[in-house]
Amino acid sequence: MSGYARPVQLPVPGPGPDAAVRFVREHLADLTCDTPAASVTIRGGQTAADAALAALDVTGYAGTRNQVWPPERRGASRMSPYVRYNLVDLPTLWDHVADAPSNDRRKYRDELAWQEFTRHIYARFGRDGGPALREELRARPPQPPEVWDEPWPRDMRCMDATVGELHADGWLVNQTRMWLASQWTVRAGARWRDGEEEFFTHLLDGSRAANRLNWQWTVGAGNGKAYAFSRWQVQKRAPALCRECALRDACPVASWPADQRTSRVAVSDLLRGDPDPAVTAGPESAGPESAGPESAGAESEVDAVWLTGESLGDADRALVAHPDVPAVFCFDEPLLSRLMLSGKRLVFLVETLADLATRRPVEIRRGRVADELAGRRLAVTFAPVPGFRRRAAEVEPAVVHPWPWLFRPRAGRLQSYSAWRKGMPAQPDR
């Protein structure tokens, strides 16, 4: 397919990964960077998300969340792909672990709050298009890096196993994400933006909010201290990988990397405060973005729910409020042709749409979002990302429903997670 002007409505595939893979290969393969395939272990869709939530028990989480190898010892919840697309929202997860042992509950909720913090930063800076975030929280390489032929050398077993998992499964535990990010930046001296793009391309939970801020944290942006990766972490979290490694007697990361100092940069006023938190947070109740007399009866006139990549779950507030109209999702051809994501991500999305289609009518389209949705009276759930505001300004939805924040954004400081957390209530907003 070429050009963006021609409306394209695609057939709705049957449920399951095989049908989703066939769909992506037939209709979206030119928008992917690899041969479309499903994640080895993670299924898309609300049905899969509900099953994962029902099975989630965080007992022992605090002590096992960073275990890497063997996989059966891992304590990570693996809920992040479902959180990424709002198949399970953060308030639901917060409530789900209410009866967990106190230390495990505290640690898991702290991880949920970190996810919310990254969204607050991205939403605040993203109002101006997003680039301000990466420019305001940057770190510069302080010295010549170690000499590496490639940032992730596959002859190292710890790199080979984790990069292989990234490409095959589209998911990594947090510990190996830090290993890869540190090896890429601190050891090899490669640009963190390029590594962030590699993660964003392949991770099912890839987001510009969490993914970008985590990479910046690794290189020392914000606190001035880069995260150092060495053999010590692998021996502690995945000793079998060291034993199996061909370089076990000549490990190139046997010692700690040299200390790295970051350069202090000017702090944006947006990190100190938000001049308009209502804009950052979006609406508190359903209605048109610019309410007026002409909006009376808008909800009753909606003819479809516009689903975005930020919110695809059955609990999406627009879906819940308008149960009798179809849901429409558009694969944004100009955006995807620029991003060239892994086919795994698109297969996950198609699995999710096909699963939803077993419960209500779904339309799948491909093209420019504004063209594909032109002339329709749409309801949508606000999304705290810059792309949503740009698309919404073109689409002009009739009704915009509020985002399910864990903590609704306020005007306070975002210079650090701890400062942000002090400004938030102890319990989520309800």
VOZA-928877 format. One record per residue (C-alpha): y, x, z; residue number from 1. Coordinates in steps of 0.2 Angstrom, whole numbers, plus 5000, padded with zeros to 4 digits. Each point is the difference from the previous one (the first is absolute). Layout:
REM residues N
ATOM    yy    xx    zz    i
ATOM     Y     X     Z  NUM
...
REM end
This chain:
REM residues 430
ATOM    yy    xx    zz    i
ATOM  5000  5000  5000    1
ATOM  5018  5006  4997    2
ATOM  5017  4993  5003    3
ATOM  5005  4989  5015    4
ATOM  5007  4985  4991    5
ATOM  4984  4990  4996    6
ATOM  4994  4989  5014    7
ATOM  4982  5004  5004    8
ATOM  4989  4989  5011    9
ATOM  4983  5007  5005   10
ATOM  4984  4992  5004   11
ATOM  4995  4999  5018   12
ATOM  4984  5010  5003   13
ATOM  4986  4994  5011   14
ATOM  4999  5007  5018   15
ATOM  4992  5017  5004   16
ATOM  5003  5018  4995   17
ATOM  4990  5000  4984   18
ATOM  5011  4986  4992   19
ATOM  5016  5009  5006   20
ATOM  4995  5016  4992   21
ATOM  4996  4992  4984   22
ATOM  5017  4991  5001   23
ATOM  5010  5015  5003   24
ATOM  4991  5010  4987   25
ATOM  5003  4986  4987   26
ATOM  5018  4995  5005   27
ATOM  5008  5014  5010   28
ATOM  4991  5017  4996   29
ATOM  5015  5007  4990   30
ATOM  5010  4998  5017   31
ATOM  4988  5011  5010   32
ATOM  4998  5019  5001   33
ATOM  4981  5000  5000   34
ATOM  4985  4990  4995   35
ATOM  5002  4984  5010   36
ATOM  4986  4998  5014   37
ATOM  4999  4992  5017   38
ATOM  5002  5009  5016   39
ATOM  4983  5005  5006   40
ATOM  5001  4991  5017   41
ATOM  5015  4990  5001   42
ATOM  5001  4982  4992   43
ATOM  5016  4991  4996   44
ATOM  5004  4982  5005   45
ATOM  5003  4989  5014   46
ATOM  4981  4997  5003   47
ATOM  4997  5018  5002   48
ATOM  5016  5002  5011   49
ATOM  4994  4986  5012   50
ATOM  4983  5008  5001   51
ATOM  5008  5017  5005   52
ATOM  5011  4991  5013   53
ATOM  4986  4991  5007   54
ATOM  4990  5016  5002   55
ATOM  5014  5010  5007   56
ATOM  4997  5007  5018   57
ATOM  5011  5014  5005   58
ATOM  4991  5004  5016   59
ATOM  4999  5019  5000   60
ATOM  5014  5001  4986   61
ATOM  5011  5012  5010   62
ATOM  4986  5013  5001   63
ATOM  4993  4998  4983   64
ATOM  5014  4995  4988   65
ATOM  5002  5018  4994   66
ATOM  4981  5004  4997   67
ATOM  4997  5005  4982   68
ATOM  4982  5005  4997   69
ATOM  4987  4993  5000   70
ATOM  5008  4983  4994   71
ATOM  4989  4990  5012   72
ATOM  5009  5008  5015   73
ATOM  5018  4995  4994   74
ATOM  5009  4988  5011   75
ATOM  5014  4995  4988   76
ATOM  5001  4982  4997   77
ATOM  5001  5001  4981   78
ATOM  5012  4985  5000   79
ATOM  5014  5009  4991   80
ATOM  4997  4993  4982   81
ATOM  5000  4982  5007   82
ATOM  5016  5004  5009   83
ATOM  5008  5008  4985   84
ATOM  4998  4983  4990   85
ATOM  5003  4989  5015   86
ATOM  4983  4993  4999   87
ATOM  5000  5003  5019   88
ATOM  5018  5002  5007   89
ATOM  5005  5011  5015   90
ATOM  5003  4986  5012   91
ATOM  4982  4994  4997   92
ATOM  4993  5017  5004   93
ATOM  5011  5002  5015   94
ATOM  4993  4984  5007   95
ATOM  4982  5004  4995   96
ATOM  4999  5015  5011   97
ATOM  5007  4991  5016   98
ATOM  4984  5001  5009   99
ATOM  4995  5018  4996  100
ATOM  5000  5014  5013  101
ATOM  5017  5004  5005  102
ATOM  5001  5018  4993  103
ATOM  4992  4995  4984  104
ATOM  5011  4984  4998  105
ATOM  5016  5011  5004  106
ATOM  4995  5013  4987  107
ATOM  4996  4987  4986  108
ATOM  5016  4991  5003  109
ATOM  5010  5016  5000  110
ATOM  4993  5002  4982  111
ATOM  5005  4983  4995  112
ATOM  5017  5003  5007  113
ATOM  5001  5016  4990  114
ATOM  4996  4990  4984  115
ATOM  5014  4988  5005  116
ATOM  5012  5015  5003  117
ATOM  4997  5006  4982  118
ATOM  5003  4983  4993  119
ATOM  5017  4999  5010  120
ATOM  5005  5017  4993  121
ATOM  4996  4995  4982  122
ATOM  5007  4983  5001  123
ATOM  5017  5007  5007  124
ATOM  5002  5014  4987  125
ATOM  4991  4990  4986  126
ATOM  5014  4988  4999  127
ATOM  5009  5014  4990  128
ATOM  4985  5003  4989  129
ATOM  4989  5011  5010  130
ATOM  5005  5018  4996  131
ATOM  5011  5002  5015  132
ATOM  4984  5000  5011  133
ATOM  4993  5016  4993  134
ATOM  5016  5009  4998  135
ATOM  5006  4996  5018  136
ATOM  4983  5006  5008  137
ATOM  4996  5015  4990  138
ATOM  4994  5017  5005  139
ATOM  5002  5016  4989  140
ATOM  4986  5014  4999  141
ATOM  5007  5013  5012  142
ATOM  4991  5015  4992  143
ATOM  4988  5005  4986  144
ATOM  4984  4991  5002  145
ATOM  4982  5007  5001  146
ATOM  4993  5003  4982  147
ATOM  4989  4986  4994  148
ATOM  4994  4996  4983  149
ATOM  5000  4982  5004  150
ATOM  5006  4990  5015  151
ATOM  4983  4992  5004  152
ATOM  4987  5014  4995  153
ATOM  4983  4991  4998  154
ATOM  4990  5015  5005  155
ATOM  5005  4996  5018  156
ATOM  4988  4987  5006  157
ATOM  5013  4991  5010  158
ATOM  5011  4998  4985  159
ATOM  4986  4996  4988  160
ATOM  4993  4986  5012  161
ATOM  5017  4992  5004  162
ATOM  5007  5001  4982  163
ATOM  4984  4993  4994  164
ATOM  5001  4986  5012  165
ATOM  5018  4996  4995  166
ATOM  4995  4999  4982  167
ATOM  4984  4990  5002  168
ATOM  5004  4989  5014  169
ATOM  5019  4999  5001  170
ATOM  5001  5002  5018  171
ATOM  5001  5014  5013  172
ATOM  5000  5001  5019  173
ATOM  5017  5005  5007  174
ATOM  4993  5017  5005  175
ATOM  4995  5005  4982  176
ATOM  5017  4994  4993  177
ATOM  5009  5012  5011  178
ATOM  4988  5014  4995  179
ATOM  5003  4997  4982  180
ATOM  5019  4998  5002  181
ATOM  5001  5016  5010  182
ATOM  4989  5010  4988  183
ATOM  5011  4994  4986  184
ATOM  5017  5003  5007  185
ATOM  4999  5012  5015  186
ATOM  4986  5011  4993  187
ATOM  5002  4999  4981  188
ATOM  5019  4997  5000  189
ATOM  4999  4986  4988  190
ATOM  5013  4986  4999  191
ATOM  4996  4986  5013  192
ATOM  5007  4987  4987  193
ATOM  4986  5005  4988  194
ATOM  4987  4999  5014  195
ATOM  5006  4983  5005  196
ATOM  4999  4994  4982  197
ATOM  4982  5006  5000  198
ATOM  4996  4990  5015  199
ATOM  5010  4985  4994  200
ATOM  4990  5000  4984  201
ATOM  4983  5000  5008  202
ATOM  5001  4992  5017  203
ATOM  4996  4981  5001  204
ATOM  5013  5000  5014  205
ATOM  5012  5010  4991  206
ATOM  5018  4995  5005  207
ATOM  5017  5008  4998  208
ATOM  5004  4996  5018  209
ATOM  4985  5007  5010  210
ATOM  4994  5012  4987  211
ATOM  5017  5008  4997  212
ATOM  5005  5002  5018  213
ATOM  4983  5007  5005  214
ATOM  5002  5014  4987  215
ATOM  5018  5003  5006  216
ATOM  4993  5001  5018  217
ATOM  4987  5013  4994  218
ATOM  5013  5012  4993  219
ATOM  5011  4998  5016  220
ATOM  5013  4988  4994  221
ATOM  5008  4992  5015  222
ATOM  4993  5011  5014  223
ATOM  5001  5017  4992  224
ATOM  4982  5005  5002  225
ATOM  4988  5000  4986  226
ATOM  4982  4995  5003  227
ATOM  4988  5015  4999  228
ATOM  4983  4998  4993  229
ATOM  4986  5013  5003  230
ATOM  4981  5002  5002  231
ATOM  5003  4995  5019  232
ATOM  5003  4981  4995  233
ATOM  4984  5000  4989  234
ATOM  4989  5008  5012  235
ATOM  5006  4987  5013  236
ATOM  4999  4984  4990  237
ATOM  4987  5004  4986  238
ATOM  4990  5016  5005  239
ATOM  4987  4996  4987  240
ATOM  5013  5003  4986  241
ATOM  5002  5018  5006  242
ATOM  4982  5003  5002  243
ATOM  4997  4994  4982  244
ATOM  5015  5009  4992  245
ATOM  4997  5015  4988  246
ATOM  5015  5008  5008  247
ATOM  4994  4998  5018  248
ATOM  5000  5019  5002  249
ATOM  5016  5003  4991  250
ATOM  5010  4984  5004  251
ATOM  5018  5001  4992  252
ATOM  5007  4989  5014  253
ATOM  4991  5009  5015  254
ATOM  5017  5004  5008  255
ATOM  5015  4989  5003  256
ATOM  5013  5001  4986  257
ATOM  5016  5008  5003  258
ATOM  5013  4990  5010  259
ATOM  5012  4991  4988  260
ATOM  5017  4995  5004  261
ATOM  5009  4985  4992  262
ATOM  5018  5000  4995  263
ATOM  5011  4988  5009  264
ATOM  5009  4987  4989  265
ATOM  5013  4987  5003  266
ATOM  4995  4984  5008  267
ATOM  5003  4984  4991  268
ATOM  5010  4987  5009  269
ATOM  4986  4988  4996  270
ATOM  4989  5010  5011  271
ATOM  5012  4997  5014  272
ATOM  5002  4981  4997  273
ATOM  4998  4986  4988  274
ATOM  5017  4991  4995  275
ATOM  4990  4985  4995  276
ATOM  4983  4998  5007  277
ATOM  4999  4982  4994  278
ATOM  4999  5007  4982  279
ATOM  4987  5013  5005  280
ATOM  4989  4987  5009  281
ATOM  5002  4986  4987  282
ATOM  5000  4982  5005  283
ATOM  4995  4993  5016  284
ATOM  4995  4983  4993  285
ATOM  4995  4994  4983  286
ATOM  5014  4996  4988  287
ATOM  5009  5007  4984  288
ATOM  5008  5017  5003  289
ATOM  5017  4992  4997  290
ATOM  4999  4984  5009  291
ATOM  5012  4986  4994  292
ATOM  5001  4981  4997  293
ATOM  4991  5002  4983  294
ATOM  4984  5007  5010  295
ATOM  4997  4983  5008  296
ATOM  4982  4995  4996  297
ATOM  4996  5017  4992  298
ATOM  4983  5001  5009  299
ATOM  4994  4984  4993  300
ATOM  5004  5006  4983  301
ATOM  4990  5016  5000  302
ATOM  4987  5001  4986  303
ATOM  4992  5016  5004  304
ATOM  4999  5014  5014  305
ATOM  5004  5017  4994  306
ATOM  4989  5013  5007  307
ATOM  5006  5018  5002  308
ATOM  4989  5015  5003  309
ATOM  5007  5001  5018  310
ATOM  4993  4983  5005  311
ATOM  4984  4994  4992  312
ATOM  4991  4992  5015  313
ATOM  4995  4982  5004  314
ATOM  5013  5000  5014  315
ATOM  5014  5004  4988  316
ATOM  5014  4989  5006  317
ATOM  5004  4993  4983  318
ATOM  4982  4997  4997  319
ATOM  4998  4990  5016  320
ATOM  5016  4990  4997  321
ATOM  4995  4995  4983  322
ATOM  4982  4997  4999  323
ATOM  5000  4988  4985  324
ATOM  5007  5012  4987  325
ATOM  4992  5015  4991  326
ATOM  5003  5018  5005  327
ATOM  5006  5011  4987  328
ATOM  4999  5019  5000  329
ATOM  5007  5012  4987  330
ATOM  4994  5017  4996  331
ATOM  5017  5009  4998  332
ATOM  4997  5009  4983  333
ATOM  5016  5011  5000  334
ATOM  4997  5005  5018  335
ATOM  4981  5003  4998  336
ATOM  5002  5010  4984  337
ATOM  5012  5012  5010  338
ATOM  4989  5001  5015  339
ATOM  4983  5002  4992  340
ATOM  4990  4996  5015  341
ATOM  4982  5002  5003  342
ATOM  4989  4986  4993  343
ATOM  4993  4998  5017  344
ATOM  5017  4992  5006  345
ATOM  5001  4988  4986  346
ATOM  4981  4995  5002  347
ATOM  5004  4997  5019  348
ATOM  5015  4989  4995  349
ATOM  4989  4990  4987  350
ATOM  4986  4998  5013  351
ATOM  5013  4992  5011  352
ATOM  5007  4988  4987  353
ATOM  4983  4995  4994  354
ATOM  4995  4997  5018  355
ATOM  5016  4989  5003  356
ATOM  4996  4991  4984  357
ATOM  4984  4993  5008  358
ATOM  5011  4990  5012  359
ATOM  5015  4995  4990  360
ATOM  5007  5002  4982  361
ATOM  5006  5017  4995  362
ATOM  5009  5006  4985  363
ATOM  4999  5019  4995  364
ATOM  5013  5007  4988  365
ATOM  5005  5016  4993  366
ATOM  5018  5005  4994  367
ATOM  5017  5001  5007  368
ATOM  5000  4990  5016  369
ATOM  5017  4991  4996  370
ATOM  4994  4995  4982  371
ATOM  4983  4994  5006  372
ATOM  5007  4989  5014  373
ATOM  5016  4994  4991  374
ATOM  5004  4982  5001  375
ATOM  4989  4996  5015  376
ATOM  5005  4994  5017  377
ATOM  4991  5012  5011  378
ATOM  4997  5003  5019  379
ATOM  4997  5017  5006  380
ATOM  4998  5010  5016  381
ATOM  5014  5013  5003  382
ATOM  4993  5018  4999  383
ATOM  5009  5014  5008  384
ATOM  5000  5012  4985  385
ATOM  5014  5004  4988  386
ATOM  4990  4994  4985  387
ATOM  4999  4982  5007  388
ATOM  5019  4998  5001  389
ATOM  5002  5007  4982  390
ATOM  4987  4988  4993  391
ATOM  5006  4985  5011  392
ATOM  5017  5002  4993  393
ATOM  4993  4998  4983  394
ATOM  4987  4986  5004  395
ATOM  5012  4990  5011  396
ATOM  4986  4992  5010  397
ATOM  5004  4982  5007  398
ATOM  4993  5004  5017  399
ATOM  4998  5016  5009  400
ATOM  4989  5000  5016  401
ATOM  5002  5013  5014  402
ATOM  4990  5016  5001  403
ATOM  4987  5000  5015  404
ATOM  5008  5015  5010  405
ATOM  4992  5007  5015  406
ATOM  5017  5004  5006  407
ATOM  5015  4993  4991  408
ATOM  5012  5014  4994  409
ATOM  5015  5003  5011  410
ATOM  5016  5010  4998  411
ATOM  4994  5015  5011  412
ATOM  4996  5018  4997  413
ATOM  4986  5005  4988  414
ATOM  5002  5019  5003  415
ATOM  4983  5001  5008  416
ATOM  4985  4989  5004  417
ATOM  5003  5001  5019  418
ATOM  5018  4995  4998  419
ATOM  4995  4986  4989  420
ATOM  4986  4994  5012  421
ATOM  5012  5000  5015  422
ATOM  5011  4988  4990  423
ATOM  4986  4988  4997  424
ATOM  4993  4987  5012  425
ATOM  4984  5004  5010  426
ATOM  4991  4986  4991  427
ATOM  5002  4994  4982  428
ATOM  5013  4987  4995  429
ATOM  4993  4983  4998  430
REM end
